[in-house]
Amino acid sequence: MKPKTNRTGILARALTLIVPAILFGAPAFADSGDTAWVLTSTALVLFMTLPGLALFYGGLVQGKNILSVLMQCLALACLMSLVWVAVGYSIAFGDGNGVAEGAGQFWGGLSKTFLGGVENSSMSGTIPESVFVMFQMTFAIITPALIVGAYAERVNFAAVLLFSALWLVIVYAPVTHWVWGGGWLAERGVADFAGGLVVHATAGISSLVFVLMMGKRTGFPSEIRPPHNPAFVMLGASMLWVGWFGFNAGSALGANGDAGQAMLVTHLSAATASLVWMAIEWIKYNKPTLVGTATGTIAGLATITPAAGSVGPLGAIIIGALAAGICYLAVVMIRSRLKIDDSLDVFAVHGVGGILGTLLIPVLATVGPMAPGFGEGVTFASQLGVQALGVVAVCIWSAVATALILLVIKLTLRLRVSKDDEVLGLDTATHGESAYGH
């Protein structure tokens, strides 16, 4: 016998879910599809660091330093998770309670320290706030991990840990608040869909400052050997490519058309940049290399990141082509002309790429089918001005704050290992291990 339906009870429950949304302008319950997609994206972004970035960087260094790079990526994933929960999330996405009037535009305060006030029932849009915390945590993990590529093969491991913890609190979290947490750049309408400013500009500029203050590797550039394992480089780049779908499409924070288009343009930019970088090497050296093509992939991914919600497929192809050409020139300029030892080209690929993509948003917002165009009251000139303001502000803050952090660290720790340890290799000298039994 079919049980009777308690229509009164169903109606009462429906009202308890709908009324709060009407009264407070917020969803009364999580959207299961959106939540599932952001959970999946969270795993994909963590996959970018472990093992994607670790293998990509590990293959690029000498064999005697691969374990040190893997160790740095692993340790930072753990340490940044704790720092993010302790204070990073509050500074980035806090409501500003207890902050002096006007200061809330620059940081979120400490009201959510150790996730105070975040409950199982707390919502962030259509997803639980706990899911949003975790998704944003993976961004906070990979951003300082990007800087690993700049100081690789000569840095003191203790300095890496201290620098990264301070950098997350002083550089990354405040900039995140400016752009994504309702801060002063958000109020001005800056567009950064998934981290051209928040992730790539901060990490790129900070990498440049770090290597300028630390100095070059012994024997740079004449005695620096080529990447010891191009296969690892390709595997790592492939993992980054797949993970980047969570990075960009996940930033739509929902399983919707914005996520679909972000995934599409991300893939097109990466594919185009890979082919263009390959073509540049083929024409210049008569040999298209695996490492070069994989580097082009990362350049295309970094450059589309801020624009993933602001351009259509044709715009993405243009971004990919420009990313390969301009980032390639940046690598040559920094490494060969200026003789700056950014070990794995973090500034040239991530910094230049993130800034380029940020500035190209108003240029390509109306180009081709599916281009979203400008919002009401927004013009090309006004949006370009806001984007340029964002680039200048984030770059200056990142550079100055990074320099101050490093000056403090130099007073307490050695920034780099001794010359003997550098020659021996960090795997053995720092960690007492060897990847290849020598």
C-alpha positions in Angstrom: 0.0 0.0 0.0 1.4 3.4 -1.0 2.0 5.6 2.1 0.2 8.9 2.3 2.1 12.1 1.4 2.4 14.6 4.2 1.8 17.7 2.1 1.7 20.0 5.1 5.1 18.9 6.2 6.6 19.2 2.8 5.2 22.7 2.4 6.6 23.7 5.8 10.0 22.4 4.9 10.0 24.2 1.6 9.1 27.5 3.3 12.0 27.1 5.7 14.4 26.8 2.8 12.9 29.5 0.6 12.0 32.2 3.0 15.6 32.8 4.2 16.7 33.2 0.6 14.0 35.8 0.0 14.6 37.7 3.2 18.4 37.7 3.2 19.2 37.4 -0.5 21.2 34.2 -0.1 20.7 30.6 -1.1 19.0 28.6 1.7 20.8 25.4 0.7 23.8 24.3 -1.4 23.3 23.5 -5.0 24.5 19.9 -5.3 25.8 20.3 -8.9 27.8 23.4 -8.1 29.1 21.9 -4.9 30.2 18.7 -6.7 32.0 20.7 -9.5 33.9 22.9 -7.0 34.9 19.9 -5.0 36.2 18.3 -8.1 38.0 21.5 -9.1 39.6 21.7 -5.7 41.1 18.3 -6.2 42.3 19.3 -9.7 44.0 22.4 -8.4 45.8 20.5 -5.7 46.8 18.0 -8.4 48.5 20.9 -10.2 51.0 21.3 -7.3 51.2 17.7 -6.3 52.4 16.2 -8.5 52.1 18.5 -11.6 54.3 21.5 -10.6 56.6 19.3 -8.6 57.4 17.1 -11.6 57.5 20.0 -14.1 60.1 21.8 -11.9 61.8 18.6 -10.9 62.5 17.7 -14.5 63.9 21.1 -15.3 66.7 21.1 -12.6 69.8 19.0 -12.5 69.5 15.4 -11.2 71.3 16.3 -8.0 68.5 18.8 -7.1 65.3 17.0 -8.1 64.4 15.8 -4.6 64.9 19.3 -3.1 62.3 20.7 -5.5 59.9 17.9 -4.8 60.4 18.4 -1.1 59.8 22.1 -1.3 56.5 21.6 -3.2 55.4 19.0 -0.7 56.4 20.9 2.4 54.8 24.1 1.1 51.5 22.3 0.3 51.4 21.2 4.0 52.6 24.5 5.5 50.4 26.8 3.4 47.3 24.8 4.3 47.8 25.5 8.0 48.7 29.2 7.4 45.6 29.6 5.2 43.3 28.2 7.9 45.1 30.1 10.7 45.0 33.6 9.2 45.2 33.6 5.4 41.5 33.0 4.7 40.4 35.6 7.2 42.7 38.3 5.7 41.6 37.4 2.2 37.8 36.8 2.6 37.0 38.2 6.1 34.2 40.6 6.5 36.4 43.4 8.0 34.8 43.3 11.4 37.1 45.0 13.9 39.1 46.6 11.2 39.5 50.4 11.2 37.1 52.4 8.9 38.4 52.2 5.4 41.0 49.5 6.1 38.5 46.9 5.0 39.2 47.8 1.4 42.8 46.5 1.9 42.4 43.4 4.2 39.6 41.3 5.6 40.7 41.4 9.2 41.1 38.6 11.7 37.5 37.8 12.5 37.7 34.4 10.7 41.0 33.4 12.3 41.1 29.6 12.4 37.8 29.7 10.4 35.9 31.3 13.3 32.3 31.8 12.2 32.5 29.2 9.4 29.9 26.5 10.1 28.6 23.5 8.3 25.6 25.6 7.3 27.6 28.6 6.2 27.2 29.4 2.5 29.3 31.1 -0.1 27.0 31.7 -3.0 25.6 28.3 -4.0 28.2 26.2 -2.3 29.1 25.5 1.4 31.7 28.0 2.7 33.8 25.0 3.8 34.1 24.0 0.2 35.0 27.6 -0.8 37.7 27.7 1.9 39.2 24.5 0.6 39.1 25.6 -3.0 40.8 28.9 -2.2 43.3 27.0 -0.1 44.6 25.2 -3.2 45.3 28.6 -4.8 47.2 29.6 -1.7 49.2 26.4 -2.0 50.2 26.7 -5.6 51.0 30.4 -5.7 54.1 30.4 -3.3 55.0 27.0 -4.8 55.4 28.7 -8.2 58.2 30.8 -6.7 60.2 27.5 -6.1 61.2 27.6 -9.7 63.0 30.9 -9.3 65.4 30.1 -6.4 65.8 26.4 -7.3 69.2 24.7 -6.8 70.7 27.1 -4.3 68.2 28.1 -1.7 68.3 27.3 2.1 65.3 25.0 2.8 64.5 26.8 6.2 64.4 30.1 4.4 61.9 28.7 1.9 59.5 27.7 4.7 59.8 31.0 6.6 59.6 33.2 3.5 56.6 31.3 2.1 54.6 31.6 5.3 55.3 35.3 5.7 54.7 35.9 2.0 51.3 34.2 2.1 50.2 36.5 4.9 51.7 39.7 3.7 51.5 39.5 -0.1 49.1 36.9 -1.3 46.2 37.2 1.2 45.9 41.0 1.0 46.0 41.0 -2.8 43.4 38.3 -2.8 41.2 40.5 -0.7 41.8 43.5 -3.0 40.7 41.5 -6.1 38.3 38.7 -5.0 37.4 39.6 -1.4 35.5 42.8 -2.1 38.5 45.1 -1.7 39.4 48.3 -3.4 40.3 46.8 -6.8 37.1 44.8 -6.8 35.1 47.9 -6.1 36.7 49.6 -9.1 35.7 46.7 -11.4 39.1 45.0 -12.0 38.7 41.7 -14.0 40.8 38.7 -12.9 38.8 35.6 -13.4 41.2 33.0 -11.9 44.4 34.7 -10.8 46.4 36.7 -13.4 47.0 39.3 -10.7 46.3 37.3 -7.5 48.5 34.3 -8.5 50.8 34.9 -11.5 51.7 38.6 -11.1 52.4 38.2 -7.3 54.5 35.1 -7.8 56.3 36.4 -10.9 57.3 39.8 -9.4 58.2 38.2 -6.1 60.4 35.6 -7.9 62.3 38.4 -9.7 62.9 40.2 -6.5 64.0 37.0 -4.7 66.6 36.1 -7.3 68.0 39.6 -7.5 68.5 39.7 -3.8 69.8 36.1 -3.5 72.2 36.1 -6.4 73.0 33.7 -9.3 73.8 30.0 -9.2 77.4 29.1 -9.2 78.6 29.0 -12.8 75.6 30.8 -14.2 75.1 31.0 -17.2 78.0 29.2 -18.9 78.1 26.1 -16.6 74.4 25.6 -16.1 73.3 22.2 -17.5 70.1 21.6 -19.5 67.1 20.0 -17.9 68.0 16.6 -16.6 64.7 14.9 -17.4 62.5 16.3 -20.2 60.1 13.4 -19.8 59.3 14.6 -16.3 58.8 18.2 -17.7 56.3 16.9 -20.2 54.5 14.8 -17.6 54.3 17.7 -15.1 53.1 20.1 -17.8 50.4 17.7 -18.8 49.2 17.3 -15.2 49.2 21.1 -14.9 47.1 21.4 -18.1 44.5 19.0 -16.8 44.6 20.6 -13.3 44.2 24.0 -14.9 40.6 23.2 -15.8 39.9 23.2 -12.1 41.9 26.4 -11.7 40.0 28.3 -14.4 36.7 26.6 -14.9 36.4 26.0 -11.2 36.6 29.7 -10.6 33.1 30.1 -12.0 32.2 28.5 -8.6 29.4 26.6 -10.3 28.5 23.9 -12.8 27.3 26.4 -15.4 28.0 28.0 -18.8 30.7 30.3 -17.4 32.6 27.2 -16.3 32.1 25.6 -19.7 33.4 28.6 -21.6 36.3 29.1 -19.2 37.4 25.5 -19.8 37.1 25.9 -23.6 39.2 29.1 -23.8 41.7 27.7 -21.4 42.3 24.7 -23.6 42.5 26.7 -26.8 45.0 29.1 -25.3 47.3 26.3 -24.1 47.1 24.5 -27.4 47.9 27.6 -29.4 50.8 28.7 -27.2 52.3 25.2 -27.3 52.3 25.2 -31.1 53.6 28.7 -31.5 56.5 28.2 -29.0 57.3 24.9 -30.8 57.3 26.8 -34.2 59.6 29.6 -32.8 62.2 27.0 -31.7 61.8 25.0 -35.0 62.4 28.1 -37.1 65.2 29.5 -34.9 67.1 26.3 -34.1 65.7 23.8 -36.6 64.7 21.5 -33.7 61.4 21.7 -31.9 62.0 20.6 -28.3 59.8 18.9 -25.9 60.8 21.2 -23.0 60.2 24.3 -25.1 56.7 23.1 -26.2 55.8 22.2 -22.6 56.9 25.7 -21.5 54.7 27.2 -24.2 51.8 25.2 -22.7 52.4 26.8 -19.3 52.7 30.3 -20.8 49.4 29.8 -22.6 47.7 28.6 -19.4 49.1 31.4 -17.3 48.1 34.1 -19.8 44.5 33.0 -20.3 43.9 32.7 -16.5 42.8 36.3 -15.8 40.8 36.4 -19.1 39.1 33.0 -18.9 35.7 34.7 -18.1 36.2 37.7 -20.4 37.1 36.4 -23.9 35.7 34.0 -26.4 37.4 31.2 -28.3 39.0 33.5 -30.9 40.3 35.8 -28.2 41.7 32.8 -26.4 43.6 31.7 -29.6 45.0 35.3 -29.9 46.0 35.2 -26.3 47.8 31.9 -26.7 49.8 33.1 -29.7 50.8 36.3 -28.0 51.6 34.4 -24.8 54.1 32.2 -26.6 55.8 35.0 -28.5 56.0 37.5 -25.7 56.9 35.1 -22.9 59.6 33.5 -25.2 61.1 37.0 -25.7 61.0 37.6 -22.0 62.9 34.4 -21.3 65.6 35.4 -23.8 65.8 38.9 -22.4 66.0 38.0 -18.7 68.2 35.0 -19.1 70.5 35.9 -21.9 70.5 39.7 -22.1 70.1 40.8 -18.5 71.8 37.7 -17.1 69.2 37.4 -14.3 69.2 33.8 -12.9 65.5 33.1 -12.5 66.3 29.4 -12.6 63.1 28.1 -14.2 61.8 31.3 -15.8 59.0 32.0 -13.3 58.9 35.7 -14.0 59.1 35.4 -17.7 56.4 32.8 -18.0 54.1 33.4 -15.0 54.7 37.0 -14.2 54.8 38.3 -17.8 52.0 35.9 -18.8 49.7 36.9 -16.0 50.2 40.6 -16.6 49.8 40.2 -20.3 46.5 38.4 -20.0 45.2 40.9 -17.5 45.9 43.8 -19.9 44.5 42.0 -22.9 41.0 41.6 -21.4 39.6 44.9 -22.6 41.3 44.5 -26.0 39.7 41.1 -26.7 36.4 41.3 -24.7 34.4 41.9 -27.9 36.4 39.8 -30.4 34.8 36.9 -32.1 31.8 34.6 -31.3 30.9 34.0 -27.7 32.9 37.0 -26.6 31.0 38.4 -23.5 31.8 42.1 -24.2 31.7 44.8 -21.6 29.2 45.3 -18.8 26.7 48.2 -18.6 28.5 51.5 -18.4 32.0 50.0 -19.0 34.0 51.1 -22.0 37.3 49.9 -23.5 39.2 52.9 -22.0 37.7 52.6 -18.5 38.3 48.9 -18.3 41.9 49.2 -19.6 42.6 51.9 -17.0 41.3 49.7 -14.2 43.3 46.7 -15.4 46.5 48.9 -15.6 45.9 50.2 -12.1 45.5 46.7 -10.8 48.8 45.6 -12.5 50.7 48.5 -11.1 49.4 48.2 -7.6 49.9 44.5 -7.3 53.4 44.6 -8.8 54.5 47.4 -6.5 53.1 45.7 -3.4 54.5 42.4 -4.3 58.0 43.8 -5.0 58.2 46.0 -1.9 56.7 43.5 0.5 58.9 40.7 -0.8 62.0 42.8 -0.5 61.2 43.6 3.1 60.4 39.9 4.0 63.8 38.9 2.5 65.6 41.6 4.4 64.1 40.3 7.7 65.0 36.7 6.8 68.6 37.6 6.0 68.9 38.9 9.6 67.9 35.5 11.0 68.7 32.8 8.4 71.0 32.1 5.5 69.1 32.7 2.3 71.1 30.3 0.3 73.3 27.3 0.9 77.1 27.3 0.9 79.0 27.0 -2.4 80.1 23.5 -1.4 76.6 22.4 -0.8 75.4 23.9 -4.0 78.1 22.1 -6.0 77.3 18.8 -4.2 73.6 19.2 -4.8 70.7 20.0 -2.4 69.3 16.5 -2.4 72.4 15.2 -0.6 73.5 18.4 1.2 70.1 19.4 2.6 68.0 16.2 2.6 70.5 13.4 2.8 68.9 11.6 -0.1 69.5 10.9 -3.8 67.1 10.3 -6.6 69.4 8.3 -8.8 71.8 6.6 -6.3 74.8 8.9 -6.7 
